[in-house]
Amino acid sequence: MKRIFIAAVLLFSCFMILSCGKKEKQEPQAEEQSSRADDASLAETFVTINGEKLTNGDFRDFISYSYAMMDPENRDNRAVMEYLKKDFVRHRLLLQAAKKEGAKIDEKKLNTMLEAFKNEQGEQTIAEMQKQYDLDFSKIEDILRQRVLVTEFLNKKTGSTEVSDKEIKAYYEKRKSELSDVTLAHIYHIVTADEKKAKEALVMMNKGISFEEVAQKYSIAPEGEQGGDLGYIDISTYPDIFSEALKLKKGEVSGVLKSEFGYHIFKLIDVKDKVSSYDYYKAQLKEELYEIKEENKIKDYIDGLYQKSKIVYADSSSGDSDSK
């Protein structure tokens, strides 16, 4: 099972940057003096971790992208600020540990992430964002590089995670009251945007052309590429129109059915009635348990770092040392 690659998620899930307070309206001749004051403020120590002094500017760079993208209403949220301070300290603690142990970055993985971000945002959009929000993407890339290094380091420190059938069964017993037996139906599905296309598809099947071939030609749903095959599904988790498939006999094809999503044609292949909740949810429970064990291992390692570290904020309002 693959580990979750948390670097990008962590980078872009934060909310704001350090606020320097509202600026007073200034006369033109005061702009240069104000700029020098801002530069001095950014250079001031924000927190000292194991003797390493980190500045207000370091903190601002760390969360600059999130600040630019966040809802302005949250920029003065104290709880959000406290979370970001702790996230920054955790990150720098891990970065120190990674560098101390000579951890190396996976350049290929980093480049893949950077390209994915650039492809998603677009070079032109990035240029516009830099101008509009006063962002420096070279600094954002540097933070992402740090995140990748920390993630790779954590993966090696915590080792592989295994989930046994015994653990899954025990976890299931805890969750059993929330889960119920399900009816699974193996169905094929075609959906079109207009009724004419759906009727054309039905005519083709009546002429002997296979459901799979017709689905590949007419269906606008993702499963159309697989001939409309949805496999075994819990129809109760799908839109109401899918319950019509249960009214069919095995091997039977429905007529054209209308819903808010378009025009549907179903084919029922098989029904498994009252599948045990354990069998149905086992894969999901295994994934959940895996994530819990991963998070606990990482938390334990980080807790150990805190216990061995000295963390002092320059701002006395944050306390003499950071809490986890």
Salt bridges, closest charged atoms under 4 A:
GLU32 OE2 - ARG36 NH1 3.17
ASP38 OD2 - LYS23 NZ 3.47
GLU52 OE2 - ARG92 NH2 2.90
ASP61 OD1 - LYS139 NZ 3.70
GLU82 OE2 - LYS85 NZ 3.68
ASP87 OD1 - ARG90 NH2 3.99
ASP87 OD2 - ARG147 NH2 3.08
GLU101 OE2 - LYS157 NZ 3.27
GLU107 OE2 - ARG145 NH1 2.94
GLU141 OE2 - LYS118 NZ 3.34
GLU152 OE2 - LYS109 NZ 3.22
ASP165 OD1 - LYS282 NZ 3.50
GLU167 OE2 - LYS293 NZ 3.09
GLU178 OE1 - ARG175 NE 2.92
GLU195 OE2 - LYS199 NZ 3.43
GLU223 OE2 - HIS189 ND1 2.70
ASP229 OD1 - HIS186 NE2 2.87
GLU244 OE2 - LYS247 NZ 3.10
ASP270 OD1 - LYS250 NZ 3.02
GLU288 OE1 - ARG175 NH1 2.46
GLU294 OE1 - ARG3 NH1 2.97
ASP303 OD2 - LYS299 NZ 2.89
